[in-house]
Amino acid sequence: MPVPMSDDRPEAPYLELLVRGAPTEAYERPVLRARADKAPADRLAALERAKLLALRVRGELEGRRRREAELSALYETAHDLAGLRDLDAVLQAIVQRARSLLGTEVAYLTLNDPTAGDTYMRVTDGSVSARFQQLRLGMGEGLGGLVAQTARPYVTEDYFHDPRFQHTHTIDAGVRDEGLVAILGVPLLLGSGVIGVLFAADRRARVFEREQTALLGSFAAHAAVAIDTAHLLAETRTALAELEAANEIIRDRSRVIERASEVHDRLTELVLRGGGVHDVADAVAEVLSGSVEFLEVDEAPAAAVDRSRADGHAVRDGEEDWVAAVSAGGELLGALVLRGHPRLDPMDQRTLERAAMVTSLLQLARRSAGEAEQRVRGELLDDLLDAPDREPRLLRERAARLRAADLDTPHVVLAAGIEAPHTGTPAAGPGGVPGSGPGGTPGSRSGSTHGSTHGGAPGGGPGGAPAEDAEGRRRLWSAASHLAVTRHGLAAARDGGTVLLLPLADGDTADALARRTARQLGTAVHAAVTVGASAPVPAPAARPGEVAAGYAEARRCLAALRVLGRAGQGAAAEDFGFLGLLLAGTREGAPDGTGVQDFVTRTVGAVVDYDERRGTELIRTLDAYFAGGMSPARTKDALHVHVNTVAQRLERVGRLLGPDWQSPARSLEIQLALRLHRLASAVGY
């Protein structure tokens, strides 16, 4: 009910308005009514003063009510934080309360993304635009990007006409879709850093008061605390989970560690008492409750072994097998294979890898002893090559002591050379190619250091060779020595490569033996190895001179393979067709090469002599001419010269060889002679 007041008191109507909580415009009515009643001037002045006092009181009451609502909202927010369970729910409540208290149409919150270097929309309230809800703002872009970059609040009454912000098409399009005009943004501060921005916005022009900015800042502080608390809780939960997992792993690994210690003790004992690789495999099989075996290089699964060598760890092979490569110094010695384990515990995997390391040590120890024996074997092969007048009886006795094959049965001499990686060129130093440089003479020891005669692995030729080439030759000699032992043969380092004398089994051929040896040596040293083979030597002990001749023949085959682009393969003279006439050399029953040379001289000798006297390239032109199907156009492309030059050279050839040199019969003879000439130059005729 209205409070009764006397009409002569000017504040009476205003007190009634204050009690009723009347709107601001109602406070003008007492003054207007007094004027209409023609009240005296002092009465009007008193009413004006009372009106101003009443409006001030009303403002104070409004402010107190607003602060009470704000404090209540902040209290509720703090209460939410105290019982924080869902970060999204807390942030949504903060945004909703900010929107309600500031009386805006939209409120939203963005968070910084340190990885992307921008800020993205996290929570919205009152938003209707999907594009706006998915906005991302670069640092310094738009009002929000500026707040995130400067850590200061910013406000605009009319966003699109405010030049203080960096406007971008994407941001402006999103704000326009939402229809926002007036925007207030305050930073979410955590320590001295900004983690996001809290906004309040209207779809009409509006002035945000300082108190409203402070209020939004208070909500932003609560939001920052909520985010930090949520992160800390998440980190705590993660840490607790990790600790629990670690404890579980520690408990689970106790038994495994004990088992690993047992394996270590057993492997140490095996090494100390001189056990072998198969003893190691048996010990590991017992501990891992599976089947473990050691496989030689040519027996192990190649793909799995290669992966194990590259990774340095045991790897799965198929569904239930694990393979650990056994290697040392870059050389593959074999592999340990564990069978019957679909899944392997990391500690058990490490046990298998450690066993592979012990196996490599045992293999190296065995190899050291074997190399000493191989030096003695190499001396026997050197004597067969260099001293054809040795007493056959003494040779047989030495072979028997070395447990080599019967030297009165057929053998094959093989010359092996390692190829440089990726090039297909021989890795040998001088003397590595027959007939070239010191040591090029077949059977000569110059140009190489013999593991068999000097107590070391093969070295380089005169003048030295790169360290990696010497290492490659050492590995080749080591692998060849191992192969010779397993095949009951002999091996020695010689002329920048390796020579082997291997028995020829019934039904086998020299060519097949050469191919097989190239493949086995290449697998052992992990590089291309080229192998040339002689024709079978019926009885090396009875006729040691044929071993030296066979070695010369094998080296010519080795050189021929390289010349013909077949590096990394193995072959004997029989594999080369008519070229075998040249490669067979001066072995008994084979041509001495004189007839071949006479044929070359008779057929193209005039052209060869002309090139040597004049420094021309007629032979090279002939090769290109026949290779190009006797086409001058293709010949000039191959030689990179003018077609007239080709014509002039062919005219000169015609004058030297006769007018019928291009007839079918003559051209066939000339092509044969050209190939023999090229090959003869390579093999040293």
Secondary structure, DSSP 8 states (H G I E B T S, - for coil): ------TT-TTHHHHHHHHHT--GGGGGHHHHHHHHTT--HHHHHHHHHHHHHHHHHHHHHHHHHHHHHHHHHHHHHHHHHHT---HHHHHHHHHHHHHHHHT-SEEEEEEEETTTTEEEEEEEES---HHHHT-EEETTBHHHHHHHHH-S-EEESSGGG-TTSB--HHHHHHHHHHT--EEEEEEEEETTEEEEEEEEEESS-----HHHHHHHHHHHHHHHHHHHHHHHHHHHHHHHHHHHHHHHHHHHHHHHHHHHHHHHHHHHHHHHTT--HHHHHHHHHHHHTSEEEEE-TTTS-HHHHHHHHHHTS-EEETTTEEEEEEEETTEEEEEEEEES-SS--HHHHHHHHHHHHHHHHHHHHHHHHHHHHHHHHHHHHHHHHH-TTS-HHHHHHHHHHTT---TTS-EEEEEEEEB-TTT-SB---TTSSTTSSTT-STT--TTS--HHHHSS-----TT---HHHHHHHHHHHHHHHHHHHHTT-EEEEETTEEEEEEE--TT--HHHHHHHHHHHHHHHHTS-EEEEE---BS-TTT-THHHHHHHHHHHHHHHHHHHTT-TT-EEEGGGGGGGHHHHTTT-TTS--SHHHHHHHHHHHHHHHHHHHHH---HHHHHHHHHHTTS-HHHHHHHHTS-HHHHHHHHHHHHHHH-TTTTSHHHHHHHHHHHHHHHHHHHHT-
